[in-house]
Amino acid sequence: MKAPSDRTDRARSKTRPEPGHGLNELPVRGRVGQGRAALEQARLIMLVMINIAQLWILAATIEAALAGRYQEIWALIIASGVCWLISLSIIFWWRPASRRFTSTGYLRDKR
């Protein structure tokens, strides 16, 4: 590393982080990508939880059918359908919003 030659170079070298240290080195796109990755992971975890619930509902439905308790089957079928609809909504409609739209719905100017 070259030695600072004047006062401004020394001031800049104090404010700059060393390479490989901290989040200051990540570009803005990298942080946005990490946020989107976290969002996708959260969606995947929710889908897995709903899938486990549906497997439990399926087991309860089979048990009720084998025991001859047919009144319970309709409630379990409806619960499974609700889980399926929630899964579809997570897959198709829960997407990250575009960075160009504001909270009021207007488009921002491109920079």
C-alpha positions as CSV (number, residue, x, y, z in Angstrom):
1,M,0.0,0.0,0.0
2,K,1.4,3.4,-1.0
3,A,2.0,6.0,1.8
4,P,-0.3,9.0,1.8
5,S,1.5,12.0,0.3
6,D,-0.6,14.9,1.6
7,R,-3.3,15.8,4.1
8,T,-6.3,14.9,1.9
9,D,-4.9,11.4,1.0
10,R,-4.4,10.8,4.8
11,A,-8.0,11.9,5.5
12,R,-9.4,9.6,2.7
13,S,-7.4,6.7,3.9
14,K,-8.8,7.0,7.4
15,T,-12.4,7.0,6.2
16,R,-12.1,4.1,3.7
17,P,-12.6,0.7,5.1
18,E,-9.9,-1.9,4.5
19,P,-10.7,-4.4,1.8
20,G,-12.6,-7.4,3.0
21,H,-14.0,-5.8,6.1
22,G,-17.7,-5.1,6.8
23,L,-20.7,-4.5,4.6
24,N,-19.5,-1.2,3.3
25,E,-17.7,-3.1,0.6
26,L,-20.9,-4.7,-0.8
27,P,-22.5,-2.9,-3.7
28,V,-26.1,-1.8,-3.4
29,R,-27.2,-4.5,-5.8
30,G,-25.6,-7.1,-3.6
31,R,-27.6,-6.0,-0.6
32,V,-30.8,-5.9,-2.6
33,G,-30.0,-9.4,-3.9
34,Q,-29.5,-10.6,-0.3
35,G,-32.9,-9.1,0.7
36,R,-34.6,-10.9,-2.2
37,A,-32.9,-14.1,-1.3
38,A,-34.2,-13.8,2.3
39,L,-37.7,-13.2,0.9
40,E,-37.5,-16.3,-1.3
41,Q,-36.3,-18.3,1.7
42,A,-39.2,-17.1,3.8
43,R,-41.6,-18.0,1.1
44,L,-40.1,-21.5,0.8
45,I,-40.3,-22.0,4.6
46,M,-43.9,-21.0,4.6
47,L,-44.7,-23.4,1.8
48,V,-42.9,-26.2,3.6
49,M,-44.9,-25.5,6.8
50,I,-48.2,-25.6,4.8
51,N,-47.1,-28.8,3.1
52,I,-46.5,-30.4,6.5
53,A,-49.9,-29.2,7.7
54,Q,-51.5,-30.8,4.6
55,L,-49.8,-34.1,5.2
56,W,-51.2,-34.0,8.8
57,I,-54.6,-33.3,7.4
58,L,-54.3,-36.1,4.9
59,A,-53.4,-38.5,7.7
60,A,-56.3,-37.3,9.8
61,T,-58.6,-37.7,6.8
62,I,-57.5,-41.3,6.1
63,E,-57.9,-42.2,9.8
64,A,-61.4,-40.7,9.9
65,A,-62.4,-42.6,6.8
66,L,-61.0,-45.9,8.1
67,A,-62.8,-45.3,11.5
68,G,-66.1,-44.6,9.7
69,R,-66.4,-41.0,11.0
70,Y,-67.5,-39.4,7.7
71,Q,-68.8,-36.2,9.3
72,E,-65.2,-35.1,10.0
73,I,-64.0,-35.7,6.4
74,W,-65.7,-32.7,4.9
75,A,-64.1,-30.3,7.5
76,L,-60.7,-31.9,6.7
77,I,-61.2,-31.6,3.0
78,I,-62.1,-27.9,3.4
79,A,-59.1,-27.3,5.6
80,S,-56.9,-29.0,2.9
81,G,-58.4,-26.8,0.2
82,V,-57.7,-23.6,2.3
83,C,-54.1,-24.7,2.7
84,W,-53.9,-25.3,-1.1
85,L,-55.3,-21.8,-1.8
86,I,-52.8,-20.2,0.6
87,S,-50.0,-22.1,-1.1
88,L,-51.1,-20.9,-4.5
89,S,-51.3,-17.3,-3.3
90,I,-47.8,-17.5,-1.9
91,I,-46.4,-19.0,-5.1
92,F,-48.1,-16.7,-7.6
93,W,-49.0,-13.4,-5.9
94,W,-46.5,-12.7,-3.1
95,R,-43.7,-11.1,-5.1
96,P,-41.4,-8.3,-4.1
97,A,-42.6,-4.9,-5.2
98,S,-40.7,-3.0,-8.0
99,R,-38.3,-0.4,-6.8
100,R,-39.9,2.1,-9.3
101,F,-43.2,2.3,-7.5
102,T,-43.8,4.4,-4.4
103,S,-46.1,3.6,-1.6
104,T,-48.9,5.6,-3.3
105,G,-48.5,3.8,-6.5
106,Y,-46.8,6.5,-8.6
107,L,-43.8,5.8,-10.7
108,R,-40.5,7.2,-9.7
109,D,-38.3,8.9,-12.2
110,K,-35.5,6.8,-13.5
111,R,-32.1,7.9,-12.3
